[in-house]
Amino acid sequence: MFLTGVVLAAGASMRFGEAKQLLPYRGRTLLDATLDLARSCGFDQLLVTVGGAADGIRDRVDLTGCQVVQNPAFSTGCGSSVRTAARAVDPRADAVVLLLGDQPGVRAADVRRVAEATTPLAVCRYADGLGHPFRFGREVLPELYDLHGDKAVWKLLHSGRHPVTEVTVDGPVPIDVDTRADYERLLAGEA
C-alpha cells in the first residue's frame, strides 16, 4: 500500500500571536517534533504545507524527507491547506493520512493503525472524543480538492457520504496548540 502523509503547517497562528510552528519544543521547534513523528511512520510520500510562516519554517525546521507545498490561500483556513496538499499527492497513493503540525503528541503506532483502516475514512477515537490523525482513502481524494474553511475535514467525516472507521486509541486527544494555554500545557507535560 502506498501511503502519503500530510502535515498541515501553513497557518498564520492568528489566535496565538506568533508562528506556533516555530515555538521551542524539546530543544527544537514544535513542527520539528511533528515532522520527526511523521518521518517515523514510514510514509511513501511526506508532504508539509507552509504558508504564514513559510520563510521561518524553511530557515529553522529540518525538512529532510519532506516535499514542501506552498499554500498561498493559507489565511482562508486549513481546508485550503488540505486542498493544496491533495493536488500534490502522488497518483500511486492508496490513502492520505492527515496530521496537524502543532500536535506533536500523536503516537506513530496510532498513525499506523489509522493508516491500515480499509474504509474510505478513518479517524482516531480517543477516550475524550474524536481527533487526528485522519485517513482518506483513494476514493475520497477528489473530495479533498474542494474543501473550504477550518472544519472542512470534520464536515466531510460527518457528512455520511462514506463509511468511517473509528480507531480506538488509549488516552485523551493529544494537545493541539492553538492558544498560549495549550502550549503551556504541552510543555508542562514534559516534566
Backbone bond lengths (Angstrom), bond angles and torsions (degrees), N, CA, C in turn:
res aa  C-N    CA-C-N  psi(-1)  N-CA   C-N-CA  omega(-1)  CA-C   N-CA-C  phi
1 M - - - 1.444 - - 1.528 108.80 -
2 F 1.317 116.69 131.80 1.468 122.99 178.59 1.525 107.96 -93.93
3 L 1.337 116.38 119.71 1.466 121.34 -176.82 1.518 111.07 -116.70
4 T 1.314 114.78 134.73 1.460 121.35 173.32 1.518 108.91 -108.79
5 G 1.309 116.30 128.48 1.455 121.54 172.97 1.520 108.83 -98.86
6 V 1.312 116.55 139.49 1.466 122.09 177.22 1.524 107.95 -125.37
7 V 1.326 116.31 123.10 1.466 121.94 175.46 1.521 107.46 -107.77
8 L 1.329 115.69 118.94 1.464 120.96 -179.70 1.523 109.77 -84.66
9 A 1.338 116.55 115.78 1.471 121.22 -178.54 1.522 110.71 -142.17
10 A 1.340 116.96 31.07 1.465 120.41 -174.63 1.522 113.46 -98.03
11 G 1.314 117.74 -6.87 1.461 120.07 -174.64 1.519 114.08 -61.19
12 A 1.323 113.73 155.17 1.462 120.68 179.32 1.525 111.93 -89.13
13 S 1.326 117.84 -3.94 1.476 123.26 178.75 1.524 111.76 57.01
14 M 1.320 116.76 42.59 1.467 121.33 -177.48 1.529 111.52 -60.65
15 R 1.326 117.86 -42.48 1.460 120.48 -179.00 1.521 111.42 -69.30
16 F 1.326 116.04 -28.12 1.459 120.27 -175.02 1.520 112.62 -85.71
17 G 1.336 117.13 -34.91 1.462 120.06 178.01 1.521 114.67 97.95
18 E 1.325 118.44 -10.05 1.459 122.98 174.48 1.520 107.78 -154.26
19 A 1.308 116.74 169.37 1.469 120.98 -176.63 1.521 109.90 -68.54
20 K 1.322 116.65 99.59 1.463 119.40 -176.52 1.520 111.96 -66.48
21 Q 1.334 117.81 -24.52 1.461 120.44 177.71 1.528 111.15 -59.00
22 L 1.350 116.31 -27.17 1.465 121.80 -175.15 1.532 113.61 -100.75
23 L 1.331 116.61 5.55 1.466 119.48 179.30 1.527 110.60 -62.19
24 P 1.328 117.28 144.03 1.465 120.05 177.40 1.527 110.95 -63.12
25 Y 1.323 115.09 134.29 1.458 120.55 178.33 1.519 108.47 -155.73
26 R 1.309 116.03 117.12 1.461 122.73 178.71 1.531 113.02 52.04
27 G 1.319 115.61 42.56 1.458 121.35 175.49 1.511 115.00 83.35
28 R 1.309 117.60 -0.31 1.466 121.75 179.44 1.522 108.14 -135.69
29 T 1.330 117.44 -136.02 1.465 120.16 176.90 1.529 109.28 -118.04
30 L 1.312 114.92 162.93 1.457 121.38 177.00 1.526 110.16 -58.21
31 L 1.339 117.27 -43.78 1.459 120.41 -179.96 1.525 111.39 -67.12
32 D 1.341 118.85 -36.06 1.463 120.34 175.52 1.534 110.71 -56.09
33 A 1.335 115.99 -43.17 1.468 119.83 -178.95 1.523 110.94 -62.64
34 T 1.326 117.07 -42.12 1.461 120.03 179.93 1.525 111.16 -69.18
35 L 1.327 117.52 -39.02 1.463 119.93 178.60 1.531 111.28 -68.14
36 D 1.339 117.55 -34.79 1.469 120.05 174.55 1.527 109.59 -60.30
37 L 1.330 116.39 -44.99 1.461 121.25 176.71 1.530 109.88 -58.23
38 A 1.326 116.80 -49.18 1.467 121.01 -177.47 1.531 111.36 -61.51
39 R 1.325 116.47 -42.05 1.471 119.47 179.02 1.537 111.10 -63.48
40 S 1.323 117.20 -32.21 1.472 120.71 -178.61 1.531 112.30 -74.02
41 C 1.314 117.85 -9.54 1.469 121.61 -176.71 1.521 113.14 -85.06
42 G 1.322 117.90 -9.65 1.460 120.70 176.27 1.519 114.93 74.65
43 F 1.320 117.55 30.29 1.467 120.03 177.25 1.526 110.08 -62.85
44 D 1.316 116.28 147.94 1.462 121.10 175.57 1.522 111.04 -77.22
45 Q 1.319 116.38 -27.19 1.462 123.61 176.35 1.524 106.55 -140.39
46 L 1.330 116.41 137.04 1.460 120.38 178.41 1.522 108.66 -127.92
47 L 1.328 115.23 116.50 1.458 122.38 178.69 1.519 109.08 -106.27
48 V 1.327 116.81 144.06 1.455 121.38 171.38 1.526 107.23 -131.51
49 T 1.330 115.49 125.54 1.467 119.29 179.44 1.522 109.56 -88.49
50 V 1.316 116.10 139.00 1.467 122.09 176.65 1.519 108.96 -129.36
51 G 1.317 115.05 157.84 1.462 119.93 -179.23 1.507 110.78 -164.96
52 G 1.329 116.10 -85.35 1.452 121.53 -173.49 1.516 115.68 -60.95
53 A 1.306 117.19 -33.73 1.471 121.42 -178.92 1.526 110.63 -121.69
54 A 1.334 116.59 31.43 1.471 121.44 -172.45 1.519 113.16 -54.79
55 D 1.324 118.06 -46.11 1.466 119.57 -177.87 1.516 111.65 -64.22
56 G 1.324 116.94 -44.22 1.462 120.77 178.85 1.513 111.90 -63.52
57 I 1.330 116.58 -39.26 1.469 120.63 178.74 1.521 109.74 -64.11
58 R 1.317 116.68 -46.47 1.473 119.74 -179.94 1.530 111.36 -62.19
59 D 1.340 116.95 -33.47 1.465 121.42 -178.38 1.526 113.27 -79.43
60 R 1.342 117.74 -33.39 1.463 119.89 -166.95 1.518 116.19 -118.28
61 V 1.329 117.99 -11.12 1.462 120.65 -175.41 1.534 109.63 -108.21
62 D 1.320 116.06 141.09 1.466 121.53 176.13 1.528 108.19 -76.30
63 L 1.314 116.37 107.73 1.464 122.14 -177.80 1.532 112.52 -100.96
64 T 1.320 116.50 17.49 1.460 121.67 179.13 1.524 110.27 -53.93
65 G 1.323 116.12 130.44 1.453 121.37 177.90 1.509 115.35 79.59
66 C 1.331 116.65 2.37 1.461 121.00 -178.23 1.522 111.20 -108.50
67 Q 1.298 115.72 143.74 1.457 121.64 169.22 1.521 105.90 -97.46
68 V 1.326 117.08 117.00 1.457 121.51 -178.10 1.520 109.23 -83.49
69 V 1.338 115.69 129.43 1.460 122.39 179.96 1.521 107.60 -117.60
70 Q 1.322 116.21 115.93 1.469 121.92 -179.97 1.526 109.38 -79.43
71 N 1.320 116.92 126.95 1.459 122.20 176.85 1.526 108.80 -107.10
72 P 1.336 118.16 100.09 1.458 119.92 -178.94 1.528 113.31 -68.87
73 A 1.329 117.57 -18.55 1.467 121.22 -178.00 1.524 111.60 -102.86
74 F 1.339 117.82 27.58 1.463 122.10 -173.64 1.521 113.45 -55.42
75 S 1.320 117.90 -29.28 1.468 120.57 -176.16 1.526 113.31 -73.69
76 T 1.321 117.76 -6.38 1.471 120.70 -178.56 1.526 112.79 -92.85
77 G 1.332 117.82 2.39 1.456 120.69 177.48 1.517 112.28 116.09
78 C 1.339 115.45 166.75 1.466 119.33 -174.50 1.526 111.95 -70.07
79 G 1.322 117.97 -18.38 1.464 119.46 174.99 1.515 111.24 -56.98
80 S 1.334 116.64 -36.26 1.469 119.90 179.29 1.530 110.86 -67.79
81 S 1.326 117.75 -32.64 1.467 120.41 177.60 1.522 111.07 -70.26
82 V 1.333 116.46 -41.45 1.459 119.45 177.35 1.524 109.46 -63.44
83 R 1.321 116.05 -44.33 1.474 121.64 179.61 1.529 110.79 -59.75
84 T 1.330 116.92 -45.54 1.462 121.73 -179.69 1.522 111.23 -66.10
85 A 1.319 117.00 -44.17 1.470 120.61 179.21 1.523 110.96 -65.13
86 A 1.326 117.51 -38.33 1.471 120.65 -178.31 1.519 111.21 -58.11
87 R 1.307 117.20 -33.72 1.463 120.70 -179.50 1.541 111.81 -72.91
88 A 1.338 117.15 -15.97 1.467 121.07 179.20 1.529 112.68 -99.39
89 V 1.333 116.97 -0.79 1.462 120.66 -179.07 1.527 109.48 -66.77
90 D 1.320 115.42 134.26 1.463 121.93 178.47 1.535 109.01 -57.90
91 P 1.331 118.12 135.79 1.474 119.95 -178.98 1.527 113.60 -62.65
92 R 1.326 117.51 -16.16 1.466 120.57 177.64 1.530 112.77 -80.09
93 A 1.316 117.70 -9.15 1.465 121.15 -173.26 1.528 111.99 -62.10
94 D 1.320 114.81 130.15 1.458 121.47 173.61 1.521 110.75 -87.34
95 A 1.337 115.82 -25.37 1.461 120.83 -179.16 1.522 109.76 -160.32
96 V 1.330 113.90 159.07 1.465 122.77 176.05 1.526 107.04 -121.24
97 V 1.324 116.15 133.32 1.462 121.78 175.29 1.520 107.45 -111.92
98 L 1.315 115.43 123.73 1.462 122.68 -174.55 1.528 110.57 -101.36
99 L 1.339 115.49 125.39 1.459 122.98 178.03 1.529 109.22 -121.85
100 L 1.323 116.16 151.73 1.465 121.07 176.81 1.520 109.58 -94.43
101 G 1.324 116.66 133.48 1.457 121.85 -177.88 1.511 114.10 -66.29
102 D 1.329 116.98 -15.95 1.465 120.94 -178.17 1.531 111.66 -112.62
103 Q 1.342 115.88 29.42 1.466 121.14 -179.96 1.538 109.46 -133.76
104 P 1.339 116.59 70.76 1.466 119.82 -174.32 1.524 115.23 -73.96
105 G 1.323 118.44 -8.18 1.461 121.01 -176.02 1.510 115.40 -83.34
106 V 1.323 118.33 0.04 1.462 121.27 176.66 1.528 107.98 -67.48
107 R 1.316 116.83 141.79 1.469 121.42 -178.83 1.532 110.50 -95.82
108 A 1.328 116.07 138.51 1.468 121.45 -179.20 1.526 111.71 -57.70
109 A 1.316 117.84 -38.21 1.471 120.38 179.75 1.525 110.77 -61.65
110 D 1.326 117.05 -36.55 1.466 120.29 178.67 1.525 111.06 -71.40
111 V 1.331 116.31 -36.66 1.465 120.25 176.04 1.529 109.17 -60.50
112 R 1.317 116.43 -46.00 1.468 120.10 -179.04 1.526 111.29 -63.83
113 R 1.329 117.75 -37.45 1.470 120.67 179.14 1.526 110.53 -66.21
114 V 1.307 117.69 -40.84 1.469 120.69 177.19 1.527 109.32 -64.95
115 A 1.321 116.49 -41.90 1.466 121.05 -178.45 1.528 111.86 -61.51
116 E 1.322 117.67 -29.46 1.461 122.12 -177.67 1.526 113.78 -80.15
117 A 1.318 118.49 -7.64 1.467 120.76 179.74 1.530 109.80 -58.27
118 T 1.308 115.88 151.50 1.464 119.82 -177.04 1.529 113.21 -108.35
119 T 1.313 116.92 -5.03 1.467 119.91 177.42 1.534 109.19 -82.57
120 P 1.334 117.31 162.69 1.466 119.68 179.70 1.531 113.66 -58.52
121 L 1.331 117.86 -32.70 1.462 122.12 179.16 1.519 109.62 -127.78
122 A 1.328 115.91 145.71 1.468 120.86 173.86 1.523 108.02 -145.90
123 V 1.324 114.94 151.21 1.459 122.16 -177.80 1.524 107.52 -150.08
124 C 1.324 116.38 156.67 1.461 120.37 176.91 1.528 110.28 -80.91
125 R 1.333 115.45 137.89 1.464 122.42 173.52 1.526 106.09 -109.90
126 Y 1.335 114.97 97.55 1.458 121.78 178.56 1.533 109.05 -83.55
127 A 1.324 117.17 172.39 1.459 121.78 -178.99 1.529 111.87 -59.61
128 D 1.342 116.71 -29.69 1.468 120.05 -177.22 1.529 113.49 -112.04
129 G 1.320 118.04 16.69 1.462 119.80 174.63 1.520 113.08 138.48
130 L 1.328 114.31 -176.41 1.462 121.16 179.27 1.521 110.63 -79.82
131 G 1.336 116.46 150.34 1.459 120.21 177.97 1.513 112.13 -165.77
132 H 1.316 115.30 171.57 1.462 122.07 178.04 1.519 109.80 -66.98
133 P 1.311 115.81 155.45 1.460 128.91 8.25 1.527 113.33 -81.39
134 F 1.346 114.09 158.31 1.463 123.16 174.35 1.520 107.85 -108.64
135 R 1.327 115.42 153.38 1.463 121.47 173.80 1.525 107.93 -123.51
136 F 1.328 115.00 133.38 1.457 121.94 176.91 1.527 107.88 -121.10
137 G 1.328 116.88 117.81 1.447 120.84 177.35 1.515 111.66 -71.57
138 R 1.311 116.01 164.57 1.467 122.75 -178.22 1.537 111.73 -51.12
139 E 1.329 117.24 -39.07 1.465 120.54 -176.90 1.531 113.15 -66.87
140 V 1.335 117.22 -18.00 1.466 121.66 -179.48 1.532 111.92 -95.33
141 L 1.325 117.55 -17.18 1.471 120.83 -174.51 1.530 113.44 -51.77
142 P 1.338 120.78 -42.93 1.468 118.62 179.64 1.537 113.79 -58.11
143 E 1.320 116.81 -29.24 1.470 119.32 178.88 1.528 112.05 -71.27
144 L 1.330 117.08 -23.15 1.462 120.03 178.97 1.529 111.61 -69.59
145 Y 1.329 117.07 -22.79 1.474 121.20 -179.19 1.522 112.68 -66.55
146 D 1.322 117.40 -17.70 1.465 120.96 -174.13 1.525 113.87 -115.09
147 L 1.308 118.05 13.06 1.470 120.06 -177.66 1.527 111.48 -71.12
148 H 1.339 114.74 145.17 1.470 121.56 178.87 1.530 109.26 -141.24
149 G 1.316 116.12 146.72 1.461 121.34 173.59 1.515 113.79 87.10
150 D 1.332 114.73 -179.33 1.453 121.30 -174.91 1.525 114.57 -81.78
151 K 1.292 119.46 -28.26 1.469 122.18 -176.31 1.523 111.84 -108.64
152 A 1.322 116.71 24.85 1.461 121.91 -173.13 1.524 113.03 -59.15
153 V 1.340 118.12 -44.56 1.462 118.99 -178.01 1.526 110.88 -68.95
154 W 1.322 117.00 -32.38 1.462 120.58 177.13 1.528 110.33 -66.51
155 K 1.325 116.23 -40.72 1.470 119.79 178.36 1.522 110.24 -62.69
156 L 1.323 117.29 -41.15 1.462 121.05 177.31 1.531 109.88 -63.55
157 L 1.318 116.75 -44.35 1.461 122.08 -179.81 1.533 110.96 -58.84
158 H 1.321 116.71 -42.64 1.474 122.12 -175.92 1.524 113.35 -92.56
159 S 1.315 117.72 5.44 1.475 120.57 -175.93 1.525 113.39 -69.83
160 G 1.326 117.49 -22.62 1.453 120.51 -177.29 1.521 113.92 80.92
161 R 1.328 117.24 2.26 1.466 120.66 -178.10 1.527 112.68 -79.04
162 H 1.336 117.08 -19.13 1.469 120.84 -176.01 1.522 110.05 -137.97
163 P 1.334 116.40 146.08 1.463 119.06 172.10 1.534 110.27 -62.74
164 V 1.328 114.91 144.23 1.467 121.47 -177.80 1.529 109.11 -126.29
165 T 1.323 115.96 132.96 1.464 121.42 170.77 1.517 107.86 -99.25
166 E 1.327 116.15 129.43 1.461 121.72 172.65 1.519 107.15 -101.26
167 V 1.320 116.38 111.20 1.468 122.51 -177.94 1.528 108.07 -87.87
168 T 1.314 116.16 116.69 1.469 121.22 -178.07 1.527 110.25 -69.14
169 V 1.333 114.60 128.51 1.459 122.31 -177.87 1.530 108.15 -128.24
170 D 1.317 116.64 135.17 1.466 120.92 178.60 1.525 110.65 -69.54
171 G 1.319 115.20 143.65 1.459 121.22 173.93 1.519 113.28 87.86
172 P 1.338 115.14 176.89 1.468 120.40 -179.40 1.523 112.13 -78.89
173 V 1.321 115.46 165.41 1.467 121.19 174.03 1.532 107.73 -56.03
174 P 1.335 118.52 127.40 1.468 120.04 178.58 1.537 111.10 -59.20
175 I 1.318 115.17 148.63 1.467 120.73 -177.69 1.519 110.54 -61.60
176 D 1.326 114.77 127.91 1.462 124.82 174.22 1.534 104.45 -105.21
177 V 1.326 117.55 114.30 1.460 121.18 -171.99 1.533 110.64 -77.95
178 D 1.327 114.99 100.01 1.463 120.58 175.59 1.523 112.27 -110.73
179 T 1.329 116.07 -24.94 1.462 120.84 -176.51 1.530 109.57 -130.38
180 R 1.308 115.33 166.76 1.465 120.79 176.05 1.537 109.84 -59.36
181 A 1.336 116.95 -39.00 1.471 120.53 178.56 1.531 111.05 -62.48
182 D 1.335 117.67 -39.37 1.470 120.76 176.68 1.524 110.24 -60.79
183 Y 1.334 115.95 -45.13 1.465 121.00 -179.47 1.528 110.30 -61.78
184 E 1.325 117.10 -43.41 1.460 121.12 179.41 1.525 110.95 -63.66
185 R 1.340 117.10 -38.76 1.468 121.18 176.64 1.523 110.61 -64.19
186 L 1.337 116.69 -41.35 1.461 121.14 178.41 1.519 110.56 -61.80
187 L 1.326 116.88 -47.20 1.466 120.84 179.67 1.535 111.10 -64.98
188 A 1.316 117.52 -37.82 1.465 121.17 -179.82 1.529 110.41 -65.39
189 G 1.309 117.11 -29.28 1.458 121.33 179.34 1.509 113.14 -69.10
190 E 1.328 116.54 -16.21 1.466 120.36 178.26 1.520 112.31 -73.29
191 A 1.323 114.97 -27.00 1.472 119.48 -173.14 1.522 110.58 -74.31
